[in-house]
Amino acid sequence: MENVREELDRLIRQRNVGYSAVSRLLNRNPAYIQQFIKRGSPRKLDDEDRRILARFFGVDEQVLGGPSLPVRDGLVEVPILNVDASAGFGAIAESETAHTRFGFDERWLGKLTRAKSPSLSIIHVQGESMEPTLRDGDEVLVDASDQGSRLRDGIYVLRADDALVVKRVTMQPGGRQITISSDNSAYPTWTDVDRSTIHVVGRVIWFGRSV
């Protein structure tokens, strides 16, 4: 449970929303979340509170103490979120709940990433701004633990207001600013972006595509 409190605290600081704001999101008293994180009261999150927080932060419920993802016959089940990450100008993230799950071989997944299964999710790509690397309709595997201090050059899912976008991130010298770009040159590039102003959902570590 301590890991849940630490993870929730990290998500709140990353999103820069504050304890009282998150408490209000749950229709709780302003000190509710701070007491949960700092004092251990309540002992665990209410099921509905956990669902709301998971949707708000774009993570699987297991990260916040929900049921463990089952490993069946050597397969790790990763949730496919009911949301698009736009390879364009932004897809509205109206619902980030899992509508189904995809099974990865446990040993194969272990070679791909050291991330624990609660940090992993699959998101549908919409649009053409990341072509030829990613195409409209691709499914990307996102590691939500690979961001923050671990941010480095690569393809990431970012949250911009109420939209999710998939873009290429390039670190600039000094590490405080980044460039956000599209692989399709027809789309704009943003340079000298203060990384503290960007909410990084996670790093794209694999994708699947229909033939």
N, C-alpha and C positions, 0 to 999 in steps of 0.2 A: 504493500500500500504506500510505503514511502516513495517508491519509484513513481507511482501515480501522482502524488503531490508534487514531486520534483518536475515531472513532465508537464503537468498543468501550469506550474509556475513558469516554466520555460516558454510554453506556448503564449501565455499572457504577456510576458516581457517581449517576446518576439513580435507579437501583434501590437504591442504598445497600447493596450486598452485599459489596464488598471483593474484591480480587484473589485472595486465597487461597481464598475460598469458591467463586468461579467456577472456579478450577483444580480444586478437589475435585469440582465438578459434572462435569468432564471426565475424572475419575479420573487427573489429572496431579499432579505434585509441587506443593506450595503456591506455589512461586515462578514457575510456568510462565507464567501470564497476565501477571504483572508484567514478566517478561523479554521477552515478546512485545511488550508495549506500550512499555516504556521502553528496551529494548536492541535491539529488532528481531530477536530470536531466539526461535523459528524465523522464517524469512523470511515465511512465510505460514501460515495456519491449515490444519490437516488437514481434509479434506472432512467427516469425521464430526464433528469438533469444531465446525466451522462450522454444521452442521445442528443440533446440540444447542444451541448458543448462539442461533441464529436462533429456535428454538422457545421457548427460555427468555425471551428479551427481546421476543418477538412482532414480529419484523421479518423482511423477506425476506432470503434468503441473500446477495443481491447487495450489501446494505449491508455485509456482512462479507467481501466479496471473492469472492462466488460469481459464476457466469456472468451476463453482462449480459442484461437482458430484451430480447428481440428486437423490432425495429421492422420490421414486415412490411407492405408496400404502404401505408405511411403510418400504420399502426396500432401503438400502444404497448401491449404486453401487460402487464396488471396482475394479480397473483395474487389469486385468491379463496381466502381462508384457510379451512381446515376447522375453523371454530370459530364459535360464536354469541356476540354481544354482547347481553346481556340488557337489555331495556327493562323491567326488573322488579327482582328482588332478587338477580340474579347468575347467570350461566351458567358452569359449570365449563369452564375452558379446557384440555381434555385434549390436544388436538392442534392446533397452529397451523401446520401445513404446508399448502402450496398444493395443492389437489386439482384445480384447473383455472385457466385464465386468461381474462380478458376484454379485448378489444381496444378501445382508445379512439383516435379520430382524433388524430394528433399535434398538429395545429394547434388543434383544439377543446380538447384537454387543456391546451395551453399558455396558452390564454385563461383557463382555470379556475384554474390554479395554476402557480407557478414551481417547485414542488417537482420534484426529480429522480425518475425512475420507481422507483429502489430504495426510496424512502420511502413509496410508495403501495401500498395493499392494499385488498381488498374484504372486508367482514365482514357476515354475515347477522344481522339484528336479530330478537330473540325477545322477545315480551311486549308489553305495552300501556302501560307507564308513560310513554312519550314521545309518546303520542297527544295531539292530532291531528297533530303534526309528523312523527313517524315511527310507522309501524304494524308490527305483527307480520308478518314475512316480507319487509320491505324489505331491500335491499342497500345498504350505505353505503360510500362511498369515503373512506378514512382516510389522512391525511397524518401519518406518524410524525415528520416533522421539525418539525411545528408544535406545539410544547409547550415545556416548560422555561421559558427566559427569554421566549419568544414567547407564553406562555399569556395568553389574554385571554377576554373574554366569548364564549361560543359553545357548541356541542355537541361533546363529547369522548367518546372511548372510554377508560375508566379500568380499571385492574387493581386488584381488591380481593382480596388473598390469591391464591387460585387461580381467581378468577372475573373475567370481563370484564363491564362494565356500560357502557351508553351513557346519559349524563346531560348536563344543561345546567350549565355552569360560569359563575358570575358572580364577578368580581373585587370584593373589598371595598376600601375606602379604605386606602392604604398598600401594597397588593399582597401582603401576607404571608398573608392569609387569604382563603378563597374560600367561596362557597355552592354546594352541589351539590344540584340539584333535578331534579324530573321535570315534564314539561309536563302530565301527567295529575295533577290535584289530589288524586286518591285515593291517591297515593303520597307517602311522606315527603320532607321537605327537611332537609338538614344544613347548619347555619350555622356560621360561625366555625371552619372547617376549616383547619388549618395546611397550606398547599400543599406543604410539604416532605415531608409524610407520605403524599401521594397519588402513585401511579405513573400518570402520564398516558401512554397508548399513542399517542394522536394525535388530531387534530381531524377531525371529520366535515365534508367539504367538498362532498359531493354524495350524492344517494341515487337509487336506482332502485326502481320499484314496478310490480307486475303490475296490469293494468287489469281 
